[in-house]
Amino acid sequence: MIIDAHHHLWRPERGYTWLDAPELATIRRPFTPADLTTELAAAGVAGTVLVEGGRCHSDEAAEFLGYAADTAPILAVVAWLDVAADDVPATVGRYRRLRGGEYLAGVRSQVQGEADPDYLDRPDVRRGLAALAAAGLAFDLVIRADQLPAAARAARAVPQLRFVLDHLGKPRIDEGTAGLRRWRGPLAALAAQPNVTAKLSGLVTEAGPDWSPDELRPFVEVAVAEFGAERLMFGSDWPVCLLRSDYAGVGRALTAALPPLSDRERHEILAGTAVRTYRLADRVAALLPARPA
């Protein structure tokens, strides 16, 4: 079984202004649940986690939770939430009362858009993180490599919260050895916190236009060494990945970049870690064929 722990859906006209950048023209179009299910069937992916897409509006949460209620392969939603707001508990409660609210597994703030590399140290952010821990949700970290140290401090300060590092913290894969050197120490410090998992996602778009799995391999090997397979999960980052690769190509690239692993370790990366982190066991069980009596 394969679980895609990180993908998006969007309709650009609904406020995804970041898609206005000229270099994003190829993905500046609607991506719908119907488009998703076509890709999943072709790639043999059983289920997914739908992640907020940078719209930064609560209306997106209502839309995405509704998608999950209506689309069998969408097993969970990571919705947008302003973690620094003073009404985090109320917002979580409101999301859970929406249609499909039971699919809310985590939230994400666009921390990568904050100029301050120490944004996650702010008292209001820490207060929000503590509220998410109390609510039993995961918090996805979409951060730059220079924000990794603050993420490590936040994970240490809020040990009850499940932190999920998206895209391995966006290392500069296109810079090769120099990018690896700057990133690996801060990543190791974050990985030392036991309440942190990470996604092998978004890597093809951090590589150069003429990327190959060989460029990804040093970064993937560091991630496996620091987190272990039991704290890593596969994510396609579709449709952002289309800037560099089709859906199936991302999976092939990850397979080629991984170091030698046991069958159990491969299962952890392809499904097990996502099931535990986002608490998907019951929904995954429903996807399995019934055993004959």
N, C-alpha and C positions, 0 to 999 in steps of 0.2 A: 504493500500500500504506500502511496505517495500523498503527502499533505503539503500543499503549497501555502506556506505560512505568511506570505506577503504579496498581495497584489492590490490593484486599484480598479475603480470604475469611475467614469466621469462623463458629464455633458459640459463642454467648455462654456456654453452660453450661460451656465448657472453660477458663474463667478470664479472660475479657475483662471485668474488673471496671470498666474505664472506661466501658463501655456502660451502667452502672447509673445514670448521670446522667439525671434526668428529661427533659431536653431531647433526649435521644437515643432516646427510646422508639420512634420510627419505624424505626430501623435496628437495634433490639435483637431480632434474629431471625437464624436461620442464613442464610448466603450461601454457596452451594456451587459447585463447578465446573459443575454443570448449569445453575445460574442464570446463571453467567458466560457460558457458551457461547451461551445464548439471547440475551443482550444483545449479544454480539459479532456474531452473525449478523445481527441487526436493524440494527446500526450500520455494518456493513461493515468491521469491524476484524479484521485478519488474525492478529495475535498480541499477547501481553501479557508484562509482567513482574509477577509476584506478589510483593508486599512484605509483610513482617511487619506484624502488626496490633495491636501493643501488649500482647500476652499476656506477653511477656518470659519465655519458657520454651523450652528447647531442644526439647521435644516438638513444638512448632509447626513447627520446621524439618523434622523427620522427616515430619510430615503434609504440609507444603507441597511438599517435594521429591517425595513420592509422588504428589501431585496433578499435578505437572509431568510425571512419568513416564507418567501415564495420560491426560493431557488435552492434545491436540495444540496448541491455541493458546497454552498457557502455555509460553513459550520460555525463561524464566529465573526464578530465585527470588532475592530479597534477604531473607535470613533474619535473625532476631534474634541478636545476640551482645553480650555485655557487653565493650565495648572496653577497659574499665579492669581487667579480670580478668588474673590472671597466667598464664592458660592459653590465651590466644588461639590460638596455633599448634595446640595439641592439639584445641581445639574445632573449628577449621576442618578439621583432618584427620578428626575424627569425623563431621562433616557430610558430607564428601566420600565417606565409606565407606557412607553410607546409601543405600537404594534411591532412585534419582533424584539422587544426589549430583553427577552431572555437570551438573545444571542450576543448581548454585550459582554465581551470578554476582557476588554482593555480599552485604554484611551491613549491618545498621543497629542502632544503639543508640538508646534513647529519650532523647536528649540534651535535648529540649525539656522533659522532666520534672525536670531538674536546676536547682535554684534559682540556682546560681552561673553568671553569664553567661560566666565565663572557664573553664568546665569543660574545654574542649578544650585548655587550656594545661597541664593537670596532667601530670606526668611519666609516671604509669601509663597515662594515655590516649594520650600520644604514643608510648609503647612499643607499645601495642596497634595503633595506626595503622601504625607501621613494620612490624609483623608482618603486617598485612593487605596492605601493599604487596608484601612478600616473597612472599606467597601468590598474588599476581596478582588479587586481588579488588577490587571497587569498594566505597566506603564511602558510604552514603547519609546525608546530613545532615538529620535532622528536628529543626530548631532554631527558636527564636523570633528575631524581628528583633534583639533585644538581644544575641543570641549570634553574630551575623554577624561582628563584629570578631575574636573568638577563632577562628572558622572560617577566616577569611583567614590568620591567623597559623599555624594548623595546616597549611593547604594549602601555605604557603610553607615550613614546616619539614619537611614530608614530600612532596617534589615527585614522588616515584615513585608515589604513591598517586592513584588516580582518585577524586576527591570528586564527589558528586552532590548538589546542593542540592534538597531536596524542597520543593515548594509556594512556591518563591521566597523561602524564609525567613519565611513567614507574615506578610507586611505587613498592617497594619491598613487594609484596603481600606474598611472601614465608616467610617473617620475621614476619608476623602477626601484633600484636599490636605495636611492635617497628617500623616496616616499616610504619604503619599508622601514628604514632606520628611524625615521621620525615617529612612526606610528606604533611600532611593536612594543616599546616600553610602556606608554600610556595604556595600550590595550591590555597588556599583562596585568597592570595595576587594577583595571576594572574587572578582568576575569578572576582576580583573586577574591572577589566578593562572591560568596556562594549563592546569593539571591539574584544573580545576573545570568541570563542566557543571551545568545546572539544568533543573528540570522546571516547565513551565507546567501546574501541577496544583494542586488544592486551593484555587483562587482563589475559587470561588463561595461556599465556606463562610467565607471571610474577609470577604466583602461582607455588606451588610445583608440582612434578609429580603426586601426589595423590590428586589433588585439588578437590574442590567441590564448588558449588555456595555459600555455607556458608562462604568460605574464601574470596570470591569476594565481598560479600554483604556490609561490613563496608566501603569499598572504593567506591563502587557505591553509597551508601547512602550519603557519604560526597560530592561526585560530584553533585548529585541531589540537595543537600542543598545549595551548593555554586554557581552553575551555573543556576539551574532551568532547567526544561525540555526543555524550549524554546532555550537553548544554548547548548544542548547535542544532539549527534547523534550516531546511531548504526554503528559500523564497524566490519566486520568479521575478518580482518587481515588474510584472506585466501591468500595463502596456508601456511603462517607461523603458523597459528593456528593448523595445522595438527600435530604439535609436541605435542599437548595436547588434541585435540578434532577434530572431523569432522566438516564440515561446519554447518550443522543443529544444532549440539551440542552447538556451540557458541551462537546461537540465543536462544536456550532453557536455557542456563546458565544465559544470561542476563535477560531474563524474570523472572527467579527464584530469581535473586539477586536484582531486582528493588524493591523499597519500594512501598506501595500502591499509585497508580496514577489514575487520571481520564482518560477517553478515549482520551480527547484532549491532555493531557500530553504524553500519550503513542504515539499518532500520531506524536507529535513533535520529540520525540526521534527516532522513526522508519522511519520518512520521512521528516517532516516539516522543521526541522533545517537544514538538508542537502540541501533541495531545496532552502532555502533562502541563506545559506552561499555560496553555489557554483553556485547560480543563474540558477537553473535548471527548472524553472516553465514551460517554453515553451516545453522543451523536455519531462517533466513528463506529460504534457497535451496530448502530442502525443501518450503516452502509454495507455491512458484511452480509453475505448470503446466509439464509437460515440453514442450519444443519438438518439433514434428514432425520426424521424420527426413528 
